[in-house]
Every structure is written in C-alpha cells, then in structure tokens.
Amino acid sequence: MKQTIRYVATADQINLAWTEIGHGMPLVKAATWLTHLQYDLESPIWSHWIRFFGEHFRYIRHDERGCGMSDWKVQDLALPQWVDDLESVVDAAGIDRPFALLGISQGAATAIRYAVRHPDRVSHLILYGGYAVGGNKSDNPERRELYKAVMDVVRLGWGSDNPAFRQLFTSRFVPQGTQAQIDWFNELCRRTTSVTNASALLVARGEIDVREYLPRVRTPTLVLHASHDQIAPLSQGKVLAGQIPGATFVELDSYNHILLENEPAWHAFKKAVLEFTGQHAVAEGAIGDTLTQRERVMLGLLCEGHSNAQIAWQLGIAEKTVRNHFSNLYRKLGVRSRAEAIVRAQRQPPPHSTG
C-alpha cells in the first residue's frame, strides 16, 4: 500500500495530516483513537482495515489534532473541533460527489454531526463500535466509574517505560488479540501522542453526547457493533440504530473493539459494508476469481456511470489503456457491452475457479 501524506491548515491554524489510498467510490473515515498515518500501514491492528477499504474505495483518512502526524501543540481537543477538522479534510481532498462516511468508536459522533450538518454531501453513513454518550455522561454508574479509572491509568502511566499501565488501557480494545498485537498497540499509544494530549482526548471522549442529533440524520445508515465490546457497550450501538431513522443494525460476534483480521466478525463486517454501499458486485469473489484487482475497481467505476475518460483520469492511465482493460474485462465476464457488464455485476453470480 502506497500513500502520499498531505497537510491542510484548519481555521485555527492546526496542521492536519491526511492521505488517501485506492480508487472508486469515495469513503472518508472520521478520525479515531489512536492512529498514525504511516505506522498504521504496518500495523497488525489497522493494516487490514486500510487494505480492505483501499481495495474497494477511494479511502481518505486523517490523524486527529493532537496525535499521529498532525500537530500536537493544540489547545482545543473537543467534538466541535473534530467536526470542523473533518470538513477541512473533505474540502482538501476535493471530493466532487456524495461520499460514504465511516465513524468508528468516538468517530461515530463526529460522523453523525457532520452528516446532520451536510446531508447532501454524505451518501452512506457507516458507524462501527460507536456511542452516542461518552463514559462521563453515561446514566450507568458502573460505566462512569470504569471510565474514571481508565482516565486515572492514562494520566499516571501513559509516558512510563513500564507498559503495564498502557496495557490496562489497550487490552480492552483487543482482548482477543495476540501478545504481539497488544504490544504493538501499546507502543503505538506512546509514539502517537503525549501524556497531556492523551488525557485531554480521553476527557473529551467521555463528554460526548450526540443524542439530540440522532433523529436529525437523513442519510442511509448502517450501524455495526461487536456483541461483547468492552469500550463501547452493545447497548450504545442499539441506541444509535434505534434513534437514527431507518438505520440498519448488524451485531457482530466479537469481544474486540477493533476487529482483527482472522476473526469471522471481520469478514461479516466487510460483507455488510460492501452490500450497504453497493460495492458487493465488485468485491473479491462476488463476480468470480478471474478478475484482477484493477478490473474490479474499473467495474465498480463503470457501475457508478463513469465514462472511459473519467475512469482514465481517476486511475491516472491513458484512455486507450482503459479501453484495453475493458476488452479483457468483457471477455472474462462473457459480455459484449458496458450495459451487459453492469447487469452481469448486479446479478452477483457465484465465483468460479480459473482452473
């Protein structure tokens, strides 16, 4: 996976690092805890997420203010600024059509507020492991006490050379992870933000409350949630699905807040996302194993109604090369025209072996 890191300055002159991978339907991820645009490519926690979205979408993501490759010296680390920052990244990416918006964990609150503010810009809203109410605002006394304990651990031990403090925090994100995965996440935490910012970010997340925005969402919404999530209770996913008009809810059988690559819940997540966004027809295996990744991307763009010239521009290749690719694609699908190829994709025939 190759990427180019870019920066955009916010209205309050904070430099946000952002990047994109892949082609096709735009999908923007609201920032979440904790990321680093470069380290995540090598991550046993995040790399399969990036690979999946980059294979099927024009995947745009950024490091939030205060962490990763974005500016660390910031004063305001709260939800309204997260929404404004997301606006800055979307504008910098030059997205010229409605796009899918992904909100993971606290990023769900950012995505919800953005979708309410810009209903015409968001075509699909995908919320995973999200919550409407943060730990400090919860009506559940046990959840509030647990959140306070986590904040104390972060404040006291984040910068320590002893990883035990951070492991108390990170092991709740991936309780079914291997020791290598947990160790990597521990190290990511220390490398991607300061003790001061970690504490401030955690406080800000605890103060989240977007319940008033939920009934105002007008975007088609998919809510996915792990059944035994220790960071965001399953009940919070049900609140999102229950109060966002017309939302679809998918419960995933997992204990992990961040789904790991080898668990069945990850495959269920991918299937649900591709079906919800209409990209299932060009997903791996959905139209046969004979297509290359480039051909699947091109078929996806074709199904969205793009011309050869537009596809050439998006992929950075010559229009003649596009025509040659489509000739091979039509041959593999057993069709003779663009229209037949689209119909063939939409029928989703079972995969077949190349031999």
C-alpha positions as CSV (number, residue, x, y, z in Angstrom):
1,M,0.0,0.0,0.0
2,K,1.5,3.3,-1.1
3,Q,0.3,6.7,0.0
4,T,1.3,10.3,-0.1
5,I,0.9,12.3,3.2
6,R,-0.6,15.8,2.7
7,Y,-1.4,18.6,5.2
8,V,-4.3,21.0,5.5
9,A,-4.5,24.0,7.8
10,T,-7.6,24.4,9.8
11,A,-9.4,27.7,10.6
12,D,-7.4,27.9,13.9
13,Q,-4.2,27.1,12.1
14,I,-3.7,23.5,13.1
15,N,-1.9,21.4,10.5
16,L,-3.8,18.1,10.0
17,A,-2.1,15.2,8.2
18,W,-4.3,13.3,5.7
19,T,-3.9,10.7,3.0
20,E,-5.9,8.6,0.6
21,I,-5.5,5.1,-0.8
22,G,-7.4,3.4,-3.6
23,H,-9.8,4.5,-6.3
24,G,-13.6,4.4,-6.9
25,M,-16.4,5.5,-4.6
26,P,-15.1,7.9,-2.0
27,L,-15.2,6.8,1.6
28,V,-14.0,9.1,4.3
29,K,-13.1,8.0,7.8
30,A,-13.6,10.3,10.7
31,A,-10.5,10.4,12.9
32,T,-10.4,7.9,15.8
33,W,-8.2,6.8,18.7
34,L,-5.2,6.3,18.1
35,T,-3.7,6.5,14.7
36,H,-0.6,7.3,12.8
37,L,-0.9,7.6,9.0
38,Q,2.5,6.0,8.4
39,Y,2.7,3.4,11.2
40,D,-0.8,2.1,10.6
41,L,0.3,0.6,7.2
42,E,2.5,-1.8,9.1
43,S,0.1,-2.4,12.0
44,P,-1.3,-5.8,12.9
45,I,-4.3,-3.8,14.3
46,W,-5.1,-1.4,11.5
47,S,-3.4,-2.6,8.3
48,H,-6.2,-5.0,7.2
49,W,-8.8,-2.2,7.7
50,I,-6.7,0.1,5.4
51,R,-6.2,-2.7,2.9
52,F,-9.9,-3.6,2.7
53,F,-11.1,0.0,2.2
54,G,-8.3,0.8,-0.2
55,E,-9.2,-2.1,-2.4
56,H,-12.8,-1.1,-2.8
57,F,-13.0,2.6,-2.3
58,R,-11.1,5.9,-2.6
59,Y,-10.3,5.7,1.1
60,I,-9.5,9.0,2.8
61,R,-8.3,9.3,6.4
62,H,-6.5,11.7,8.7
63,D,-4.8,11.9,12.1
64,E,-6.8,13.9,14.5
65,R,-5.4,17.1,16.1
66,G,-3.1,16.2,18.9
67,C,-1.8,12.9,17.6
68,G,-0.1,11.0,14.9
69,M,1.4,13.2,12.1
70,S,-0.9,16.1,12.9
71,D,0.1,19.0,15.1
72,W,0.4,18.0,18.8
73,K,0.6,21.5,20.3
74,V,-3.1,22.3,20.4
75,Q,-5.5,23.8,22.9
76,D,-8.9,22.6,21.8
77,L,-9.5,18.9,21.7
78,A,-13.2,18.5,21.7
79,L,-16.0,17.3,19.5
80,P,-17.0,20.5,17.7
81,Q,-13.4,20.9,16.5
82,W,-13.3,17.3,15.3
83,V,-16.3,18.1,13.0
84,D,-14.6,21.2,11.7
85,D,-11.4,19.3,11.1
86,L,-13.3,16.6,9.1
87,E,-14.8,19.4,7.0
88,S,-11.2,20.7,6.3
89,V,-10.0,17.3,5.2
90,V,-13.0,16.7,3.0
91,D,-12.5,20.0,1.3
92,A,-8.8,19.4,0.9
93,A,-9.5,16.0,-0.8
94,G,-11.6,17.8,-3.4
95,I,-14.4,15.2,-3.4
96,D,-16.8,16.3,-6.1
97,R,-19.8,14.0,-5.3
98,P,-21.6,12.5,-2.3
99,F,-19.4,10.1,-0.4
100,A,-19.6,7.4,2.2
101,L,-18.6,8.4,5.7
102,L,-17.2,6.0,8.3
103,G,-17.3,6.6,12.0
104,I,-15.5,4.2,14.3
105,S,-15.7,4.4,18.1
106,Q,-15.8,8.1,19.1
107,G,-15.5,8.9,15.3
108,A,-19.2,7.9,15.1
109,A,-20.2,11.1,17.0
110,T,-18.1,13.2,14.6
111,A,-19.6,11.4,11.6
112,I,-23.2,11.9,12.9
113,R,-22.8,15.6,13.4
114,Y,-21.1,16.0,10.0
115,A,-23.9,14.1,8.3
116,V,-26.5,16.3,10.0
117,R,-24.6,19.4,9.0
118,H,-24.1,18.3,5.4
119,P,-26.9,15.9,4.4
120,D,-26.4,16.4,0.7
121,R,-22.7,15.5,0.9
122,V,-23.0,12.1,2.6
123,S,-24.4,9.2,0.6
124,H,-23.9,6.5,3.2
125,L,-23.2,6.7,6.9
126,I,-21.4,3.7,8.4
127,L,-21.0,3.5,12.2
128,Y,-19.0,0.8,13.9
129,G,-18.4,0.4,17.6
130,G,-19.9,3.9,18.1
131,Y,-21.6,5.5,21.0
132,A,-24.0,8.5,21.5
133,V,-23.0,9.1,25.1
134,G,-19.4,9.1,26.5
135,G,-18.4,7.4,29.7
136,N,-18.5,10.5,31.8
137,K,-22.1,11.3,30.6
138,S,-23.4,7.8,31.0
139,D,-26.5,7.0,33.0
140,N,-24.8,3.8,34.1
141,P,-22.8,4.4,37.4
142,E,-20.6,1.4,36.7
143,R,-19.7,2.7,33.2
144,R,-18.9,6.1,34.7
145,E,-16.6,4.6,37.4
146,L,-14.8,2.4,34.9
147,Y,-14.2,5.4,32.7
148,K,-12.8,7.4,35.6
149,A,-10.5,4.6,36.4
150,V,-9.2,4.4,32.8
151,M,-8.6,8.1,32.8
152,D,-6.5,7.8,36.0
153,V,-4.5,5.0,34.5
154,V,-3.8,7.1,31.4
155,R,-2.8,10.2,33.4
156,L,-0.5,8.2,35.7
157,G,1.2,5.8,33.4
158,W,1.0,6.9,29.7
159,G,4.6,8.0,29.5
160,S,6.0,5.3,31.7
161,D,8.6,2.9,30.4
162,N,6.6,0.2,32.1
163,P,4.0,-0.9,29.5
164,A,1.7,-2.4,32.2
165,F,-0.1,0.9,32.6
166,R,-0.9,1.2,28.9
167,Q,-1.7,-2.4,28.6
168,L,-4.5,-2.0,31.1
169,F,-5.9,0.5,28.7
170,T,-5.1,-1.1,25.3
171,S,-6.1,-4.7,26.2
172,R,-9.7,-3.6,26.4
173,F,-9.6,-2.6,22.7
174,V,-8.4,-6.1,21.5
175,P,-9.0,-8.6,24.4
176,Q,-8.7,-11.5,21.9
177,G,-5.5,-10.1,20.4
178,T,-2.2,-11.9,20.5
179,Q,0.5,-10.6,22.7
180,A,2.3,-9.2,19.6
181,Q,-0.8,-7.3,18.6
182,I,-1.3,-5.8,22.1
183,D,2.4,-5.0,22.4
184,W,2.2,-3.1,19.0
185,F,-0.8,-1.2,20.2
186,N,0.9,-0.3,23.5
187,E,3.9,1.1,21.5
188,L,1.6,3.0,19.1
189,C,0.0,4.8,22.0
190,R,3.3,6.1,23.3
191,R,4.6,7.1,19.8
192,T,1.5,8.9,18.6
193,T,0.6,11.4,21.3
194,S,1.8,13.0,24.6
195,V,0.6,12.3,28.1
196,T,-1.1,15.7,28.2
197,N,-2.9,15.1,24.9
198,A,-3.9,11.5,25.7
199,S,-5.6,12.7,28.9
200,A,-7.3,15.6,27.2
201,L,-8.5,13.4,24.3
202,L,-9.9,10.8,26.8
203,V,-11.7,13.5,28.8
204,A,-13.2,14.9,25.5
205,R,-14.5,11.4,24.5
206,G,-16.1,11.0,27.9
207,E,-18.1,14.2,27.4
208,I,-19.6,13.2,24.1
209,D,-23.4,13.4,23.9
210,V,-25.0,13.5,20.4
211,R,-28.4,12.1,21.3
212,E,-30.1,15.2,20.1
213,Y,-28.6,14.8,16.6
214,L,-29.7,11.2,16.0
215,P,-33.3,11.8,14.9
216,R,-32.0,14.5,12.6
217,V,-29.9,12.1,10.5
218,R,-31.3,11.8,6.9
219,T,-28.5,9.7,5.4
220,P,-29.0,5.9,4.9
221,T,-27.2,4.5,7.9
222,L,-25.6,1.2,8.8
223,V,-24.7,0.5,12.4
224,L,-22.4,-2.4,13.3
225,H,-21.4,-3.3,16.8
226,A,-19.4,-6.2,18.4
227,S,-21.6,-8.1,20.8
228,H,-19.0,-8.0,23.7
229,D,-17.3,-4.7,23.1
230,Q,-15.6,-3.5,26.3
231,I,-15.0,0.1,25.1
232,A,-18.5,0.9,23.7
233,P,-21.3,-1.2,25.2
234,L,-23.6,-3.0,22.7
235,S,-26.4,-1.0,24.2
236,Q,-24.9,2.1,22.7
237,G,-24.9,0.6,19.2
238,K,-28.6,-0.2,19.7
239,V,-29.2,3.4,20.8
240,L,-27.7,4.7,17.5
241,A,-29.7,2.2,15.4
242,G,-32.9,2.8,17.3
243,Q,-32.8,6.6,17.1
244,I,-31.4,7.2,13.7
245,P,-34.4,7.0,11.3
246,G,-34.3,3.9,9.1
247,A,-30.9,2.7,10.3
248,T,-29.9,-0.9,9.7
249,F,-28.2,-2.8,12.7
250,V,-25.7,-5.6,12.4
251,E,-24.5,-7.3,15.6
252,L,-21.0,-8.9,15.2
253,D,-19.9,-11.8,17.3
254,S,-16.7,-10.5,18.8
255,Y,-15.1,-9.2,22.0
256,N,-12.8,-6.8,20.2
257,H,-13.5,-3.1,19.8
258,I,-11.1,-3.2,16.8
259,L,-11.9,-6.2,14.7
260,L,-8.9,-8.4,14.0
261,E,-8.2,-9.9,10.6
262,N,-8.6,-13.6,11.4
263,E,-11.9,-13.5,13.2
264,P,-15.3,-14.3,11.5
265,A,-16.7,-10.9,12.6
266,W,-14.2,-9.1,10.4
267,H,-15.5,-11.0,7.3
268,A,-19.1,-10.3,8.3
269,F,-18.2,-6.6,8.7
270,K,-16.7,-6.4,5.2
271,K,-19.7,-8.2,3.6
272,A,-22.1,-5.9,5.3
273,V,-20.2,-2.7,4.3
274,L,-19.9,-3.8,0.7
275,E,-23.6,-4.7,0.4
276,F,-24.7,-1.5,2.1
277,T,-22.6,0.7,-0.2
278,G,-23.5,-1.2,-3.4
279,Q,-19.9,-2.4,-3.9
280,H,-20.6,-6.1,-3.3
281,A,-20.9,-6.7,-7.0
282,V,-17.2,-5.9,-7.5
283,A,-16.0,-7.4,-4.2
284,E,-13.4,-10.2,-4.4
285,G,-15.1,-13.4,-5.3
286,A,-18.5,-11.8,-5.9
287,I,-18.1,-11.9,-9.7
288,G,-15.5,-14.6,-10.0
289,D,-11.9,-15.1,-9.2
290,T,-10.9,-14.4,-12.8
291,L,-10.9,-10.6,-12.4
292,T,-7.8,-8.7,-11.3
293,Q,-8.0,-6.0,-8.6
294,R,-7.6,-3.3,-11.2
295,E,-10.5,-4.9,-13.2
296,R,-12.7,-5.0,-10.1
297,V,-12.0,-1.3,-9.4
298,M,-12.8,-0.4,-13.1
299,L,-16.0,-2.4,-13.0
300,G,-17.0,-0.5,-9.8
301,L,-16.5,2.8,-11.6
302,L,-18.4,1.5,-14.6
303,C,-21.3,0.6,-12.4
304,E,-21.3,4.1,-11.0
305,G,-21.8,5.5,-14.5
306,H,-18.3,6.9,-15.2
307,S,-17.1,7.3,-18.8
308,N,-13.8,5.9,-20.1
309,A,-12.3,9.4,-19.9
310,Q,-13.4,9.8,-16.3
311,I,-12.0,6.4,-15.3
312,A,-8.7,7.1,-17.1
313,W,-8.4,10.4,-15.1
314,Q,-9.3,8.7,-11.7
315,L,-6.8,5.9,-12.3
316,G,-4.1,8.0,-13.8
317,I,-3.8,6.0,-17.0
318,A,-4.5,6.6,-20.7
319,E,-8.0,6.3,-22.1
320,K,-6.7,3.8,-24.6
321,T,-5.4,1.6,-21.7
322,V,-8.9,1.8,-20.2
323,R,-10.5,0.5,-23.4
324,N,-8.0,-2.3,-23.5
325,H,-8.8,-3.2,-19.9
326,F,-12.5,-3.2,-20.6
327,S,-12.0,-5.5,-23.6
328,N,-10.3,-8.1,-21.3
329,L,-13.0,-7.5,-18.7
330,Y,-15.9,-8.1,-21.1
331,R,-14.2,-11.2,-22.3
332,K,-13.9,-12.6,-18.8
333,L,-17.5,-11.7,-17.9
334,G,-18.8,-13.1,-21.2
335,V,-20.4,-9.9,-22.2
336,R,-20.1,-7.5,-25.2
337,S,-21.0,-4.1,-23.8
338,R,-20.9,-1.7,-20.9
339,A,-24.6,-2.3,-20.2
340,E,-24.3,-6.1,-20.2
341,A,-21.3,-5.8,-17.8
342,I,-23.3,-3.7,-15.4
343,V,-26.2,-6.2,-15.5
344,R,-23.7,-9.1,-15.0
345,A,-22.2,-7.5,-12.0
346,Q,-25.6,-6.7,-10.4
347,R,-26.7,-10.3,-10.7
348,Q,-23.8,-11.4,-8.5
349,P,-23.2,-14.8,-9.9
350,P,-21.3,-17.3,-7.7
351,P,-17.5,-17.3,-8.0
352,H,-15.8,-19.8,-10.3
353,S,-12.3,-21.2,-10.4
354,T,-9.8,-20.2,-13.1
355,G,-8.6,-23.7,-13.2
